[in-house]
Amino acid sequence: MKKEFVRPMIILILIQFLVMVGFGIVIPILPFLIKELGGGAFSLGLFMSAYSIMQFFFAPFWGRLSDRIGRRPVLLIGLSGYGITFFLFGMAGNLPLLIAFRALSGMVSSATLPTAMAYLADITEGADRSKSMGMLGAAMGLGMVFGPALGGWLGHYSFTLPFYFAGTLALLVLPFAWKLLPETLKEPTKESKAKVRLHFGVVRDALFPLFVFGFVLSFTMAMFETTFTLFAAERVGFGPKEMGMVFMIIGIVGVIVQGMLIGKVVKRFGDAKPAKFGALLCALAFLWMLWAPNAVLLVLGTMVFMVGNSLMTPTSSSLVTKNSHNQQGASLGVYQSFGSLGRILGPLIGGGIYELSMNTPYIIGMGTLVLCLIIFGSKIQDRKAEETGFSA
């Protein structure tokens, strides 16, 4: 990576860290806040889904817009909107407003990730691109480590304080992003030429196997996050303190793999092999967790799952950019929408079938990953757009 892009890279990492801090900061205080506003379990599920639903619909829009007007303005819109919506959270005096502001936050914050990835694709190539994507993923992993911890600590004093804190952080970064993020898009794409869109015809697109891969990645991760606390409590008696430690451990594992190891792995093996190996590891980890007879082995199983997930995340994103020709923003937007769909369906399906059998979510997760590899594994390859004829 060129020296002039080191500072922009730092800003991008900081932006995605803050987005995930904001996503995680509400987790410890949300049930109490919604109960205080008169809501119950259904309201909690609606609040959590509203964010991903809006991301599903708006990520492609922001991706296409970044291909047309540039990466910089879209990132600034996403960051400023993200900060403002958290202040609105703090001021919401009733449940419908809180859910509406959550949906608005999902809409504007979805401008950040696909655009940040497209920005990185503009300034990196080869193994450097996967390494940069890994650093971005590591920043997001750190955000999910620190977010819930901050939310629990600040929420002890006030349920609204975490919202104001997250909003303030985002707005403090905004001036630095304005000054230090140069535009990287060299050839804006006209709307009439944008072929990657979110509609049923996407199944015919050559990038569709990678979009499905992104869905499976998010679906299995969301199902794991939704059910594992209940699973571990019933299987080995874990309580809130133990679960906090587990999520901290797997967060650190994710940071190490994505922030320190992924560049070396991709340099040696390319992107496709680590992505598919990561999916296989996640499937084996689900089997491991079903078998684990004690707490130590159960935690080791979660660590294996996180290693696999951390191999899949940056490499699959990198493959999308490498095979999307000159419309990386649009392709990444659709890719993120498939990921959002996984984050919508994962908690709903995982939570629903857990009531029937505590083992079923993990069996379905394992089966989904294996099926994806069988159907699409041969189509997930390290090829350049010019070689495959990808028309994204």
FENUR-V78730 format. One line per field, one symbol per residue. ss: DSSP state (a for helix, b for strand, c for the rest). burial: # if it has 24 or more other C-alpha atoms within 12 Angstrom, else .. A space follows every 50 residues. Layout:
ss=???
burial=???
This chain:
ss=ccaaaaaaaaaaaaaaaaaaaaaaacaaaaaaaaaaccccaaaaaaaaaa aaaaaaaaaaaaaaaaaaacaaaaaaaaaaaaaaaaaaaaacccaaaaaa aaaaaaaaaaaaaaaaaaaaaaaccaaaaaaaaaaaaaaaaaaaaaaaaa aaaaacccccaaaaaaaaaaaaaaaaaaaaccccccccccaaacccccca aaaacccaaaaaaaaaaaaaaaaaaaaaaaaaaaaacccaaaaaaaaaaa aaaaaaaaaaaaaaaaaaaccaaaaaaaaaaaaaaaaaaaacccaaaaaa aaaaaaaaaaaaaaaaaaaaaacccccaaaaaaaaaaaaaaaaaaaaaaa aaaacccccaaaaaaaaaaaaaaaaaaaacccccaaaacccc
burial=.......########################.##........######## ########################################.#..#..### ################################################## ##.##...#############.##..##..#####..##....#####.. .#..############################..#.......##.##### ################...#####################....#..### ################################################## #..#...#############.##..##.######.....###
